[in-house]
Structures are given as C-alpha cells and as structure tokens.
Amino acid sequence: MGALTRAYDWTKTPLGAPASWPQSLKTAIRLLLTSQHPMFIWWGPELIQFYNDAYRQTMGPERHPSALGQRGRDCWQEIWEIIGPQIELVMSGEGATWHEDQLVPVTRHGQREDVWWTYGYSPIDEGGEVGGVLVVCNDVTVQHLLTEQLKQANLRLADESNRLRQLFNEAPGFMCVLRGPQHVVELANAAYLRLVGSRSLLGKPVREAFPEIEGQGFFELLDQVYATGTPFVGRRLPIAFQSDSSEPAAQHFLDFVYQPITNERGDVSGIFVEGSDVTDHVLAEQQQQLLIRELQHRVQNTLATVQAILAATARSSHSITDFQEAFSGRLVALGKTHSILSENDRQIVTVLELLRFELEPYDDRTGRRVVLEGPAVGLPAIIAIPLGLAFHELATNAAKYGALSDIAGMVTVKWRTENEDRREMLHIEWNESNGPQVAEPMREGFGTRLLNRALPAQAGAQVTLNFAPTGLRVDLSMPLVKDSA
C-alpha cells in the first residue's frame, strides 16, 4: 500500500500534490503504512481515503484498490447511514468514538456479508481543528460467530441442565449426591427431602445431618463404597430416622443403591444415592401374611366346630331326616356368623347382629313377637361363633316347641355390660312368654349341651336354664375378652 500510495496521482484529488499536504496528515499516513494493524484515514471535507495493507485484507475487489483516494461517501454508500453520523461526530470536534462487536455489513467478492467490527474513530489535529479521522479497526466476525455459537451452546446446555435438574427433582424415587470422604450433601431431590423430613441438609456431612442413624450401619456402607469404588445395592433394609424432629425415630424400609462417582483420574470423588421407600409394600406384605395366618387359624377353628356339630347332631338325631335338618340349620347359623366377620374383613360382630340373623324370620315388626334391647356390644370371633350357634339353637327350639310355635308367643332378649373384678362382662337374658307350657326335656339335646358345656368351654360363659311352665328363661354371662388360661 505504500507503493500504491506513492504512485497515486493525488493532483486529481482535492488534496493536491503530497508536497502541499499538512504535516499532521503526512505523519498519520506514515503511522498507518508502517502499522500491521488494520488502519484507515478519512481526510478533509471530502473525506479522502487512505488505508494500509492490514486493512486491505478486509476488503474485496469491489473496493481495492479503488478506495484509495476516493471520497468516503462515494465509497461506502451502502453503510453510510451507519458510519456517516459517527464520522461527522468526530469531524465536528466531539471527540473520539469506540464501537465493539458492531454489525456493519459490506459487499465483498460479489456478495453482501454480515461483518462484525470492533473499531475506533479518532480525530487527527490540524492547526487546532480536526483535519481528518483515523480509524483503528479489526474484523471480529469469526470471533463474533464463535461467541454466538458458544452462547447458543451455553443456552442449550442450560436448558438441558434445567431439564435434567427438573427430572432429578421430580423423580418419584429419592436421590442425592454426596461429595468427598465426609459424604457432604451436595444435591437432594424433592422425594429425598420428603423422606427425611424438614431438616437442613445441603453442605452438611451425613453424620451431622442424620445423627440418629449412627449405629445402624449406613455410614459404614458409605465409607466402604467410597474407599473401594464398589457399588452397594440394598433391598428392603430397615432404617430408623426422624422425618419429623418433634417425633421419635420411625422405621422405614428402603430399596437403594450407593453408586460411586469418579473423577477424570478414576478416583472416587462422591456417591450417588438413589432408591425408593418401600415401607408401605413391606407392611402390606406383612399384613397379608398375618391375614393368611389368621385365615388358616379360622379355617382350622371352623373345621373343628363343624366336626363338633356333626358329632353332636349325629348323637342327638333319631333319623337321617332329623340329622339332615338339624345339621343343615346349624351349618347355616355358623355361616351367618362367619359372613358377618368376613364382610370387609371385620374382626368384630355385635350382639344385635347375631340376634337379628336368627330371630328376624319370626319378627312381625309389631313388637309383639320379638323384642331386642341392649347397647351396641362388639364381640370378637372367638366369642361370636359359639354365641351365634347358641342363639340359633334357642331360636330353633322356640320355633319348634317354645313361644315362637304359638301365634301369641313372644321372645324378649335383653343384654347389658358391667365391670366385674376388672373384667367387662356381658349379661344376656332370654325370655319366652305367651307360648305353650314348657317342661324340662327328658334328655340333653344339642342345644342344651352347647349352652351347658361348649359355650362355657369356648367363651368362658356361665349359663342358667330355667324351664318355667310360662316359658324358657336363659341367663347367660360371659367376659368380653376370654382369659388366656
């Protein structure tokens, strides 16, 4: 560019021959041509142009070498609306300007290009006035595009990081990240915080965050995984911790993994903890096993009861027909009691329910045939089953031989509870009236044997039978909870 500048016919420009140029312009041109940084000069009112070899590298054939000695506005018409006001600002004496990473599109090699520049416009002094503008610039398009790509990559990375953090936080299983040999809690998701309760975790070693776990082996497992780099998988391990600081430690059952986190050298730098609270599943299985054992127990008891009914009915029956009728009725009565107990897996049946099942067929809803009076009293299965059979036998005998065999007959059953000798006792009075005359039976039948023997043996009951001529009366007393003896 030095050779081109010297060879240029400057007499054809408003500047005239170089010998007449002011010293400040000559000095600026010398500085420009000897610099390896892109530089450009606009001089005088016409903004006649000079530039160096470094600046030439930024120009296409559209402007080099035609830009040398050309008027500024003529050369840069396509971008004059951008640079024109900036040049005028400097030429008017307002001082220098500086622009970083500014888009100034130019035409190069036959096409319009988006080019980003970092540049400064500085005044060149001439006799106390501004004679021209010195431009120090740099084409930063490559850096700009790389920066934009980096920004976009960072945005995508941030979006991905946010998405992963959201997935981490919303995961149904509990997760946390522990760092260093002290297992400092670095991250914990919402499920983990729900599990361990409201406590300050982040930035604390686990031994400080969970002091109540000391002695349960979990700290030692973390130390082992950190030291060996071998993962640990736990299945349904019990752990007691305080999910509420105001409550005592409660037992949970956890499925979890301690997965070592390694750095670029392969050394363990932390532990990733992931798992699920399976307490509800474990307790449900335990409850299921309990119900299975209870069912087995009930089946065994029921079979024993059926065998006893079978044997007793056979002894007291005079014919196959009598046996079939009596045995069938007793099995139905036994089934009624069991149906109440099995309904919604109930463990309790009330006195009123047992009586209604047996006496409802005879109740005319007028209050003149069947009267039932007493509080709500729940009976466990061990008492309800033999008592239900006893009510069946009394109702059957009343229908065949007693008050319910007569249209005017009446059965009144009243019951109450009392505390006696630190035990809650149930007292039941069965009264039959207005029926045929009653006499004590000549032999002991199934019902009498059930009341006098089976009920005392199975339920600890005391039974008094009074075969008064005006009607049978039965007084029955039993503890609501049978003695373990």
SULCORVEN-V425391 format. One line per field, one symbol per residue. ss: DSSP state (h for helix, s for strand, l for the rest). phi: phi as a letter, one per 40 degrees, with the letter a starting at -180 (. if undefined). burial: # if it has 16 or more other ideal C-beta (glycine too) atoms within 10 Angstrom, else .. A space follows every 10 residues. Layout:
BEGIN
ss = ???
phi = ???
burial = ???
END
This chain:
BEGIN
ss = lhhhhhhllh hhlllllhhh llhhhhhhhh hhhhllllss sssllllsss slhhhhllll llllllllll shhhhlhhhh hhhhhhhhhh hlllllssss sssllsssll sssllsssss ssssssllss sssssssssl hhhhhhhhhh hhhhhhhhhh hhhhhhhhhh lllssssssl lllssssslh hhhhhhllll llllshhhhl hhhllllhhh hhhhhhhhll lsssssssss slllllllls ssssssssss sslllllsss ssssssslhh hhhhhhhhhh hhhhhhhhhh hhhhhhhhhh hhhhhhlllh hhhhhhhhhh hhhhhhhhhh hhhhhllsss hhhhhhhhhh hhllllllls sssllllsss hhhhhhhhhh hhhhhhhhhh llhhhlllls ssssssssss llssssssss ssslllllll lllllhhhhh hhhhhhhhhl lsssssssll sssssssssl lllll
phi = .ccccccccc ccbdcgcdcc cccccccccc ccccccbdba bbbgccfcbb abcccdccbc ccbbccccgc cccccbdcbc cccdcccccc ccgchcbabb fbcbcbcbfg acbcbbbbab bbcbcaggbc cabcbbaacb dccccccccc cccccccccc cccccccdcc dcccaabbbg ccfcccbacc ccccccgcac bdgbcccccb cccdgcgccc cccccccbgc cbbbbfccab accbccbccb cbbbbabbbc bbcccgccba bcbaabcbdc cccccccccc cccccdcccc cccccccccd ccccccccac cdcccccccc cccccccccc cccffcbbbc dcccccdcbd cbccgbgbbb bbbiccbcbc dccccccccc cccccccccc bbcccbccca bbbbaabacb fgbcbbbbbb bbagbccbbc ccbccccccc ccbcccccbg cbbbbbccdc icbbbbbacc bcccc
burial = #...#....# ..#.#..... .#..#..##. .##....### ####..#### ##.###.##. ..##..#### ##..##.... ..#..##.## #.....#... ...#.#.#.. ....###### ####.#...# ########## #..#...... .......... .......#.. ...######. ..###.###. ##..##.... #...##..## ..#..#.##. ##..##.... .#.#..#.#. ##........ .#####.#.# #......#.# #.###.###. .#........ .......... .#..#..##. .##..##... ..#..##..# ..##.###.# #.......## #####.###. .##.....## .#.#..#.#. #.######## #########. ####....## ###.#..... ....###### ###.#..#.. ....###### #..##..### #.#.#..... ####.##### .....
END
